């Protein structure tokens, strides 16, 4: 299937913790034409960055066939990591610019594998700035975190 005949899926993701580190939640919204699907999850002890990465991973892993994806995240860590830093990390055996092991290595490797099957455009959106879909993803992440806390 050529890239231009692949289905176009729009994804919005968010994740967070309170406190950080602490209980966390993530949320994702996938839109394909008129169809939408919401995904959520939580962890008892995690970080904001891990929840942001998990949201993107779970959204991409949910896709059953190769797609063109527009993924919106309010995490500069995720967007810069996958579009700028990851190639250098791979070349340097998963070491960062300071020659230290990359944090969240397990999730970065999983995100790289999940994105590989797709043609992904990574878009950063300002969080808590009135973007309706980002606000929805944030609400999903917060609800998942709050449910995990009880």
N, CA and C of each residue as an Amber inpcrd file, in Angstrom:
protein
   450
   0.8520000  -1.1710000   0.0000000   0.0000000   0.0000000   0.0000000
   0.8980000   1.2350000   0.0000000   0.7110000   2.1110000  -0.9780000
   1.5420000   3.3080000  -1.0320000   1.1110000   4.2800000   0.0580000
   2.0140000   5.1590000   0.4280000   1.7660000   6.0790000   1.5380000
   0.5250000   6.9290000   1.3030000   0.2620000   7.3600000   0.0270000
  -0.8910000   8.2410000  -0.1540000  -2.2170000   7.5140000  -0.1440000
  -2.2200000   6.1980000  -0.2220000  -3.5000000   5.4720000  -0.1380000
  -3.7650000   4.9460000   1.2750000  -2.8180000   5.1500000   2.1680000
  -3.0240000   4.7450000   3.5540000  -4.1050000   5.6240000   4.1900000
  -4.8980000   5.0470000   5.0970000  -5.8960000   5.8580000   5.7970000
  -5.2180000   6.9650000   6.6060000  -5.8830000   8.1090000   6.6920000
  -5.3870000   9.2330000   7.4900000  -6.0650000   9.1950000   8.8560000
  -5.2640000   9.1280000   9.9070000  -5.7550000   9.1050000  11.2750000
  -5.1650000  10.2970000  12.0130000  -6.0340000  11.0360000  12.7070000
  -5.5610000  12.1170000  13.5580000  -5.5910000  11.6310000  14.9930000
  -4.5340000  11.9620000  15.7410000  -4.4010000  11.5110000  17.1230000
  -4.0230000  12.7110000  17.9930000  -4.6610000  12.7850000  19.1540000
  -4.2970000  13.7580000  20.1810000  -3.9570000  12.9780000  21.4360000
  -2.8380000  13.3090000  22.0710000  -2.4060000  12.5670000  23.2480000
  -2.0530000  13.5250000  24.3830000  -2.1500000  13.0110000  25.5980000
  -1.6890000  13.7590000  26.7600000  -1.4270000  12.7800000  27.8860000
  -0.5870000  13.1950000  28.8060000  -0.2860000  12.4000000  29.9770000
   0.1790000  13.2990000  31.0940000   0.0740000  12.8150000  32.3030000
   0.5320000  13.6240000  33.4190000   0.5020000  12.8700000  34.7310000
   1.1140000  13.5020000  35.7350000   1.1920000  12.9670000  37.0900000
   0.8850000  14.0830000  38.0740000   0.4450000  13.6820000  39.2400000
   0.2860000  14.6510000  40.3170000   0.4270000  13.9090000  41.6230000
   1.5150000  14.1260000  42.3710000   2.6920000  14.9210000  42.0200000
   3.5470000  14.1940000  40.9820000   4.6150000  14.8340000  40.5540000
   5.5210000  14.2450000  39.5670000   6.8890000  14.0640000  40.2190000
   7.3650000  12.8180000  40.4100000   6.7000000  11.5500000  40.0970000
   5.5840000  11.2410000  41.0920000   4.7220000  10.3230000  40.6440000
   3.5890000   9.9160000  41.4610000   2.5800000   9.1850000  40.6090000
   1.3230000   9.1470000  41.0370000   0.2780000   8.4990000  40.2430000
   0.0870000   9.2580000  38.9280000  -0.0340000   8.5160000  37.8460000
  -0.1500000   9.1630000  36.5400000  -1.2290000   8.5550000  35.6760000
  -1.6320000   9.3400000  34.6980000  -2.6150000   8.8770000  33.7340000
  -2.2850000   9.3880000  32.3470000  -2.8360000   8.7160000  31.3600000
  -2.6300000   9.1370000  29.9730000  -3.9560000   8.9880000  29.2280000
  -4.0840000   9.7710000  28.1720000  -5.2730000   9.7020000  27.3410000
  -4.9210000   9.9400000  25.8920000  -5.6870000   9.3440000  25.0050000
  -5.4880000   9.5260000  23.5630000  -6.8390000   9.4860000  22.8690000
  -6.9540000  10.2930000  21.8490000  -8.1480000  10.3010000  21.0070000
  -7.6830000  10.0340000  19.5910000  -8.2800000   9.0400000  18.9540000
  -7.9720000   8.7070000  17.5650000  -9.1930000   9.0360000  16.7260000
  -8.9710000   9.7390000  15.6180000 -10.0790000  10.0840000  14.7210000
  -9.7390000   9.6200000  13.3070000 -10.6490000   8.8210000  12.7490000
 -10.5420000   8.3500000  11.3710000 -11.8760000   8.6680000  10.7210000
 -11.9010000   9.6870000   9.8700000 -13.1580000  10.1110000   9.2640000
 -14.1360000  10.5220000  10.3440000 -15.2980000   9.8800000  10.3510000
 -16.3350000  10.1810000  11.3380000 -16.1750000   9.3660000  12.6210000
 -15.2310000   8.4550000  12.6320000 -15.0630000   7.5540000  13.7690000
 -14.0450000   8.1180000  14.7590000 -14.3800000   7.9950000  16.0450000
 -13.4540000   8.3900000  17.0980000 -13.3590000   7.2820000  18.1290000
 -12.1790000   7.1800000  18.6940000 -11.9570000   6.2080000  19.7620000
 -11.1070000   6.8730000  20.8320000 -11.4880000   6.6950000  22.0850000
 -10.7250000   7.2220000  23.2060000 -10.0290000   6.0730000  23.9210000
  -8.7830000   6.3170000  24.3150000  -7.9950000   5.3440000  25.0600000
  -7.4890000   6.0180000  26.3290000  -7.4310000   5.2900000  27.4260000
  -6.8830000   5.8190000  28.6670000  -6.1650000   4.7180000  29.4270000
  -5.3430000   5.1330000  30.3540000  -4.6710000   4.1960000  31.2310000
  -3.9770000   4.9490000  32.3520000  -3.4710000   4.2040000  33.3120000
  -2.8140000   4.8430000  34.4550000  -1.7380000   3.9330000  35.0220000
  -0.8940000   4.5320000  35.8410000   0.1270000   3.7970000  36.5950000
   0.2050000   4.4060000  37.9810000   0.4630000   3.5750000  38.9740000
   0.4860000   4.0400000  40.3590000   1.6900000   4.9250000  40.6560000
   2.8210000   4.6410000  40.0500000   4.0560000   5.3900000  40.3190000
   4.7910000   5.5890000  39.0040000   4.8190000   6.8220000  38.5190000
   5.4000000   7.1060000  37.2090000   5.7850000   8.5740000  37.1230000
   6.0580000   9.0570000  35.9150000   6.3960000  10.4700000  35.7070000
   5.5530000  11.0490000  34.5780000   5.5120000  12.3700000  34.5080000
   4.8050000  13.0440000  33.4120000   5.3230000  12.5530000  32.0630000
   6.6570000  12.5230000  31.9140000   7.2270000  12.1380000  30.6180000
   6.8640000  10.7090000  30.2360000   6.8550000   9.8050000  31.1880000
   6.4870000   8.4180000  30.8790000   5.0260000   8.3360000  30.4410000
   4.1600000   9.1160000  31.0630000   2.7460000   9.0990000  30.6810000
   2.5410000   9.7290000  29.3020000   3.2780000  10.7880000  28.9810000
   3.1940000  11.4010000  27.6500000   3.6340000  10.3980000  26.5780000
   4.7390000   9.7090000  26.8270000   5.2260000   8.6970000  25.8860000
   4.2380000   7.5390000  25.7500000   3.6910000   7.0850000  26.8610000
   2.7580000   5.9600000  26.8440000   1.5190000   6.2940000  26.0240000
   1.0120000   7.5140000  26.1440000  -0.1680000   7.9100000  25.3670000
   0.0970000   7.7780000  23.8720000   1.2420000   8.2630000  23.4110000
   1.5770000   8.1740000  21.9890000   1.7750000   6.7200000  21.5640000
   2.4550000   5.9440000  22.3890000   2.6920000   4.5320000  22.0770000
   1.3710000   3.7770000  21.9460000   0.5120000   3.9200000  22.9400000
  -0.7350000   3.1620000  22.9430000  -1.6130000   3.5500000  21.7510000
  -1.6210000   4.8220000  21.4030000  -2.4090000   5.2600000  20.2440000
  -1.8770000   4.6160000  18.9660000  -0.5710000   4.6530000  18.7580000
   0.0130000   4.0840000  17.5340000  -0.1140000   2.5640000  17.5130000
   0.0560000   1.9130000  18.6590000  -0.0580000   0.4550000  18.7060000
  -1.4940000  -0.0190000  18.4780000  -2.4580000   0.8500000  18.6590000
  -3.8640000   0.4990000  18.4420000  -4.1900000   0.3740000  16.9570000
  -3.4590000   1.0760000  16.1080000  -3.7290000   1.0490000  14.6650000
  -3.4410000  -0.3390000  14.1120000  -4.3890000  -0.8800000  13.3850000
  -4.2880000  -2.2700000  12.9190000  -3.5790000  -2.4280000  11.5750000
  -3.4160000  -1.3180000  10.8350000  -2.6960000  -1.3820000   9.5590000
  -1.9320000  -0.0770000   9.3690000  -0.9650000  -0.0660000   8.4560000
  -0.1890000   1.1550000   8.2460000  -1.0780000   2.3380000   7.8620000
  -0.8180000   3.4730000   8.5010000  -1.6280000   4.6700000   8.2910000
  -0.7340000   5.8890000   8.1150000  -1.3320000   6.9340000   7.5690000
  -0.7600000   8.2710000   7.6490000  -1.3260000   8.8490000   8.9340000
  -0.4630000   9.3270000   9.7990000  -0.8850000   9.7710000  11.1200000
  -0.4410000  11.2130000  11.3540000  -1.3560000  12.0020000  11.8470000
  -1.0240000  13.3190000  12.3670000  -1.2190000  13.2200000  13.8690000
  -0.1070000  13.2500000  14.6110000  -0.1730000  13.0830000  16.0540000
   0.1100000  14.4190000  16.7280000  -0.8450000  14.8590000  17.5550000
  -0.7490000  16.1320000  18.2700000  -0.4130000  15.8440000  19.7290000
   0.6410000  16.4730000  20.2310000   1.0410000  16.3180000  21.6180000
   1.3980000  17.6780000  22.1850000   1.1470000  17.8730000  23.4820000
   1.5930000  19.1120000  24.1100000   2.9390000  18.9030000  24.8090000
   3.5650000  17.7740000  24.5460000   4.8590000  17.4530000  25.1420000
   5.9870000  17.7320000  24.1550000   6.7670000  18.7610000  24.4470000
   7.9460000  19.0230000  23.6150000   8.9530000  17.8830000  23.7600000
   8.9750000  17.2600000  24.9280000   9.8470000  16.1070000  25.1690000
   9.5580000  14.9940000  24.1600000   8.2870000  14.6640000  23.9680000
   7.9170000  13.6170000  23.0130000   8.2070000  14.0700000  21.5870000
   7.7250000  15.2370000  21.2210000   7.8870000  15.7110000  19.8400000
   9.3650000  15.8660000  19.4720000  10.1500000  16.5200000  20.3170000
  11.5720000  16.6910000  20.0140000  12.3190000  15.3680000  20.0930000
  11.9610000  14.5540000  21.0640000  12.6400000  13.2700000  21.2070000
  12.4940000  12.3960000  19.9730000  11.2750000  12.2680000  19.4530000
  11.0300000  11.3700000  18.3170000  11.4490000  11.9950000  16.9890000
  11.4010000  13.3210000  16.8810000  11.7060000  13.9270000  15.5810000
  13.1150000  14.4980000  15.4850000  13.7700000  14.7500000  16.6170000
  15.1170000  15.3350000  16.5760000  16.1900000  14.4740000  17.2340000
  15.9380000  14.0770000  18.4710000  17.0010000  13.4840000  19.2890000
  17.2000000  11.9970000  19.0750000  16.1670000  11.2780000  18.6990000
  16.2280000   9.8160000  18.7220000  17.2750000   9.2420000  17.7670000
  17.4740000   9.8840000  16.6300000  18.4460000   9.3640000  15.6570000
  19.8640000   9.4000000  16.2370000  20.1950000  10.4660000  16.9410000
  21.4950000  10.5520000  17.6150000  21.6080000   9.5430000  18.7360000
  20.5160000   9.3420000  19.4670000  20.5330000   8.3500000  20.5450000
  20.8040000   6.9560000  19.9920000  20.1640000   6.6210000  18.8890000
  20.3650000   5.3020000  18.2840000  21.8160000   5.1550000  17.8390000
  22.3410000   6.1920000  17.1610000  23.7390000   6.1510000  16.6930000
  24.7240000   6.0080000  17.8470000  24.4040000   6.6050000  18.9890000
  25.3320000   6.5680000  20.1270000  24.9500000   5.4980000  21.1530000
  24.2760000   4.4500000  20.6710000  23.8930000   3.3260000  21.5260000
  23.0570000   3.7840000  22.7240000  22.0680000   4.6200000  22.4300000
  21.1110000   5.0970000  23.4160000  21.7780000   5.8780000  24.5490000
  22.7170000   6.7290000  24.1540000  23.3320000   7.6860000  25.0830000
  22.9210000   9.0810000  24.6370000  22.7170000   9.9800000  25.5980000
  22.3490000  11.3510000  25.2500000  23.5990000  12.1950000  24.9880000
  23.4120000  13.4700000  24.7830000  24.5380000  14.3540000  24.4630000
  25.5750000  14.3900000  25.5780000  25.1530000  14.1520000  26.8100000
  26.0730000  14.1180000  27.9490000  26.7090000  12.7390000  28.1330000
  26.4730000  11.8430000  27.1740000  27.0160000  10.4710000  27.1890000
  26.4230000   9.6170000  28.3020000  25.2680000  10.0300000  28.8130000
  24.5700000   9.2610000  29.8390000  23.4700000   8.4440000  29.1720000
  23.0470000   7.3330000  29.8040000  21.9520000   6.5490000  29.2230000
  20.6870000   7.3940000  29.0770000  19.9970000   7.2080000  27.9730000
  18.7460000   7.9330000  27.7190000  17.7050000   7.5040000  28.7470000
  17.0340000   8.4860000  29.3470000  15.9530000   8.1810000  30.2850000
  14.7580000   7.6450000  29.5120000  14.0200000   6.7630000  30.1320000
  12.8090000   6.1640000  29.5480000  13.1120000   5.3510000  28.2920000
  14.2780000   4.7340000  28.2670000  14.7420000   3.9690000  27.1080000
  13.7060000   2.9600000  26.6350000  13.0920000   2.2280000  27.5760000
  12.1080000   1.2130000  27.1880000  10.9700000   1.8230000  26.3780000
  10.5100000   2.9980000  26.7750000   9.3960000   3.6270000  26.0720000
   9.8400000   4.2590000  24.7560000  11.0190000   4.8420000  24.7140000
  11.5120000   5.3930000  23.4430000  11.6590000   4.2930000  22.3950000
  12.1910000   3.1420000  22.8010000  12.3370000   2.0300000  21.8510000
  10.9700000   1.5370000  21.3830000  10.0270000   1.4830000  22.2850000
   8.6780000   1.0440000  21.9310000   7.9950000   2.0550000  21.0140000
   8.1770000   3.3560000  21.2820000   7.5870000   4.3850000  20.4280000
   8.1930000   4.3310000  19.0290000   9.4900000   4.1670000  18.9480000
  10.1580000   4.0700000  17.6480000   9.6020000   2.8860000  16.8540000
   9.4290000   1.7510000  17.5100000   8.8780000   0.5640000  16.8420000
   7.4240000   0.7870000  16.4320000   6.6420000   1.4270000  17.2900000
   5.2240000   1.6580000  16.9900000   5.0550000   2.6300000  15.8240000
   5.9320000   3.6050000  15.7170000   5.8270000   4.6130000  14.6600000
   6.3330000   4.0890000  13.3170000   7.1770000   3.0910000  13.3460000
   7.8490000   2.6080000  12.1360000   6.8890000   2.1740000  11.0280000
   5.7720000   1.5800000  11.3860000   4.8260000   1.0660000  10.3860000
   4.0220000   2.1750000   9.7220000   4.0930000   3.3740000  10.2710000
   3.2300000   4.4640000   9.8220000   4.0470000   5.6290000   9.2750000
   3.3590000   6.5110000   8.6020000   3.9510000   7.7840000   8.1910000
   3.4050000   8.8080000   9.1780000   4.2260000   9.1870000  10.1620000
   3.7440000  10.0240000  11.2610000   4.2750000  11.4440000  11.1330000
   3.3710000  12.4060000  11.2420000   3.7340000  13.8130000  11.3970000
   3.4990000  14.1510000  12.8540000   4.5280000  14.6650000  13.5130000
   4.4660000  14.9810000  14.9340000   4.2300000  16.4800000  15.0800000
   3.1230000  16.8450000  15.7150000   2.7770000  18.2570000  15.9000000
   2.7090000  18.5810000  17.3840000   3.3690000  19.6840000  17.7490000
   3.2790000  20.1710000  19.1190000   2.1680000  21.1970000  19.1990000
   1.3460000  21.0970000  20.2430000   0.3090000  22.0900000  20.5220000
   0.5200000  22.5990000  21.9440000   0.2610000  23.8610000  22.1540000
   0.3980000  24.4270000  23.4980000  -0.6850000  23.8300000  24.3960000
  -0.2610000  23.2810000  25.5240000  -1.2060000  22.7060000  26.4670000
  -1.9770000  23.7670000  27.2180000  -3.1860000  23.4460000  27.5920000
  -4.0370000  24.3330000  28.3930000  -4.2010000  25.7030000  27.7390000
  -4.3320000  25.6980000  26.4210000  -4.4410000  26.9600000  25.6780000
  -5.7140000  27.0070000  24.8350000  -6.6910000  26.1800000  25.1770000
  -7.9690000  26.2530000  24.4920000  -8.1300000  25.3460000  23.2870000
  -7.1370000  24.5200000  22.9570000  -7.2920000  23.5590000  21.8720000
  -8.2340000  22.4600000  22.3780000  -9.4190000  22.3790000  21.7850000
 -10.4700000  21.4960000  22.3030000 -10.0250000  20.0360000  22.3870000
  -9.3360000  19.5380000  21.3800000  -8.9320000  18.1300000  21.3940000
  -7.8200000  17.8800000  22.4190000  -6.9130000  18.8410000  22.5780000
  -5.8770000  18.7100000  23.5970000  -6.5080000  18.7510000  24.9910000
  -7.4950000  19.5960000  25.1730000  -8.1870000  19.6720000  26.4630000
  -8.9010000  18.3540000  26.7630000  -9.4870000  17.7420000  25.7240000
 -10.1520000  16.4540000  25.9040000  -9.1570000  15.3620000  26.2870000
  -8.0090000  15.3400000  25.6060000  -6.9770000  14.3490000  25.9310000
  -6.4800000  14.5650000  27.3600000  -6.3290000  15.8150000  27.7680000
  -5.9160000  16.1390000  29.1280000  -6.9570000  15.6460000  30.1330000
  -8.2360000  15.8530000  29.8290000  -9.3060000  15.4050000  30.7250000
  -9.3030000  13.8810000  30.8620000  -9.0520000  13.1730000  29.7600000
  -8.9690000  11.7090000  29.8080000  -7.8120000  11.2620000  30.7070000
  -6.6520000  11.9050000  30.5340000  -5.4710000  11.5520000  31.3300000
  -5.7170000  11.8300000  32.8060000  -6.3130000  12.9790000  33.0960000
  -6.5890000  13.3520000  34.4870000  -7.5950000  12.3920000  35.1200000
  -8.6430000  12.0460000  34.3870000  -9.6480000  11.1060000  34.9100000
  -9.0360000   9.7420000  35.1720000  -8.1620000   9.2780000  34.2840000
  -7.5040000   7.9760000  34.4790000  -6.6070000   8.0180000  35.7010000
  -5.8680000   9.0990000  35.8620000  -5.0050000   9.2470000  37.0490000
  -5.8390000   9.2710000  38.3230000  -6.9150000  10.0670000  38.3150000
  -7.7550000  10.1960000  39.5000000  -8.4340000   8.8670000  39.8590000
  -8.8470000   8.1050000  38.8670000  -9.4740000   6.8050000  39.1080000
  -8.4710000   5.8360000  39.7320000  -7.2080000   5.9420000  39.3180000
  -6.1820000   5.0450000  39.8500000  -5.8730000   5.3800000  41.3130000
  -5.9720000   6.6600000  41.6400000  -5.6880000   7.0990000  43.0020000
  -6.8260000   6.6850000  43.9360000  -8.0730000   6.6690000  43.3810000
  -9.2270000   6.2350000  44.1570000  -9.8350000   7.3820000  44.8290000
